[in-house]
Amino acid sequence: MVQPTNNKIILCGKVIEEPQFSHEVFGEKFYVFKLEVNRLSGQADVLPVMISDRLIASDALTVGERYIVEGQLRSYNIIKDNKSKLQLQTFVREIALAEDQEDVNSISLDGYICKTPIYRVTPFSREIADVLIAVNRAYGKSDYIPTICWGRNARYCQQLEVGDGIRVEGRLQSRQYQKKLDDDTVINKTAYEVSVSKLLRETAPEQEENQDENFA
């Protein structure tokens, strides 16, 4: 199977829940499950994965078993309570038992800046930039991927403009946060984003690739 070159993700980790039915398209059924992938720091990212029944028909996924998956990171707009929410999922193209392979979390994206980057400095003086990237998909569709840059990469993002071509490499991470509702109720939620370790503005070839050694 030919893999797309502008949107590639490889994950290796442990299945921590039974696949749940998501939807069906032309007789092909799709399921969603969670894959737990450990970082070097020991912290784990719990990531949503979508897979076709045609990839697991002969060997169903087993909770507690380790798998390696290759595919694309895709975005979907979910409408709930008359509000649109961006949802990210890894769309599987290849899957295999991982056996003794170490955990892997690697992604590369080629796309375009579709929103002015937001640069900020935390109270602990850490530089951060939020960058939304549009990555083209077949048939005129695009995936909108939120990314987060650190250190000098974050500072460099202040030079980026809407429409700039950009290539990033990093990992897909999950992040817990609390949201306060209109009735003052506080709920726990999970955000997914690409933590960037390498960044290149492709529309400015004279710029050298930036790398952040704090990526961990």
N, C-alpha and C positions, 0 to 999 in steps of 0.2 A: 504494500500500500504506500502510495506517495504521500509523504508528510508535508504539510505547509511549512514554508521557511520563515514566514513573518510572525508566527505565533506557535511556539513550541514549549511544552512543559513536560518535565519528567518528575514523577513522584515515586518514592519507594517507602512504604510504611506498613502499618498494621490496620486491618479492617476492624472497626470497633462497633459496628452496628449492622443489622440485617438490611439488605437493599430494600428500599421502599419504591413502589410503583410511582412514576411521575406522570407520564403521558404516552400516547400512542400516535404514530404517524404512518399512514399507509401500511398498517399491519405490523410495523416494527415498534416494539415496546421498549421504553426507556425507564431505567431505575436510578435512584440516587442513594448513595451511601457515604459514610464518613471514613476518611483515612487519617490515621494519626502518624505524623512524621516528626521525629525528634530533631531538634537543633543541636549544634555542637555544645551549646550552653547547658543542655539537658532539658530545657523547656520544650514543650511539644506544640506543634500547630495541628489543629483538627480541621481538616479541609473537606468541603463537599465535592463529590465526584459523581458524574453522570455516565452511565454505560448502557449500551444497547443489549437486549436479550440475545442478539445474534453473536455477541462476544462471550457470553457466559452460559449459553444454552446447554453445553455439554459438561460444564464444570462450574457449578454455582459457587459464588463467593462464600468463604467460610469466615465467620467472626473469629478474631484472634489470629488468623493466618496473615502472613506478610506477602504483599504483591508489589510489583513494579508496573506502573502505568505510564504510557506516553500519549500525548494528545495536544489539545488546545485549551487555553483558558478563554471561556466564553462568558458574555454578560447577557442578562435577561432583565427586562423591565416587568416587575411584578406589581399589579394593581391591588392594593388592599386599603379598605376604608377611604376610597376615592383619592388615595395617594400613590404615587409611583415610586417604587424602590428598586435600585439597581442590585441585582443578585449575580454573584460570580460562581461558576462551577467549572471544574476540569472536565472537558468532554473527551472521553477515552477513545483512542483509535487502536491501541495495542495494549494487551495486558498479559502478565505472566507471573507465576509464583516467584518470589524473591529469594527463597532459600536463605543462604547466609549473607546475602548482600547487605551492606550498611544502608541506613536511611539516606534518601536523596530528595532534594527539593531544589529544582533548577528550572528557570524559565528565561526565555529570550523573546522580546517583542520588537517588531518594527512597525511604527505607526506615526501618527501626527498629533501634535499638541492641539487639543480642541477646547481648552479653557485656560485662561491666564493662570500660570502657576502661583500658588500661595506660599510665600516664604515667611517663616516666623522663627523666633528664638525662644526657647523654653526658659522657665525660671532658673533652670540649672545651666543656662548658657549653651544649650545644644541647638544647632541649626537644623531646621527641618523644612522641607518643601513638599507640598502636595501637588501632584501633576496628574491630570487626566489625559489619557492617551486613547485615540481612536485607532483601532487596528482593523484593516480591511479584511473581509471574509468574502467567499464566493457569492455570486448572484447579487452583488450590489449591497450586501449587508456589512455592518461593522460592529465590532465589539468595543465597548467603552471600559477601559481598565484603569482603576485608580492606582496610582503608584505613590510611594513615599521615598524621598531622597534625604540623605544625611550629610552633615559636614560640608566639605567644599563642593560636593555635588549639589547640595541644597542651595548654596550660594550661587553656583553657576546657573541654576534654574531661573534666577532673576533675569538672565539674558534671553531666555526662551520666549518666543511669541507664538500666538495662535497660528496654526498652519505649518509651523516648523516640522520637518521630518526628524524623527528621533528613534534611536535604538537603545534599548535597555536590557540589562541582564540582572538577575537577582533570584529571589525566592518568593513564593506565595506564602503569606503569613495570615494567621487569624489573631484577632485582637479583641479582648473583652472590654466593654465599657458600660456605663450606666446612663439611662435616658429617663428624664423626668417628664411625665405626661401632664396633660392639662389639669387633671384632678390631683396633681402633686404626688401621684404614685410614681415610684422609681422602679424601673425594670432593668434586668441585665440583658444586654444584646451583644452580638458578635459581628465585627466588621472584618472584611477580607480585603487585602491589598497586596500589591507587589512591593517588597522592600528592595530597593535598587542598590546594587553593588557597583555596576559599571553603566556609564551613560555616554552616548555619542550623539551630537547633533549632526545629522547626515546632510542637512542643507548648508552646513558650514564646514567643508572638508579641511580647512586649514586648522580647525580646532582639534586638539589632541584629546584622546579618550581620558575621561576622569575616572579615578578609582578611589573608593573609600575603604580604608583599612579597618574601619570600625564595624564592618558588616559581619555580624555573628549571630 
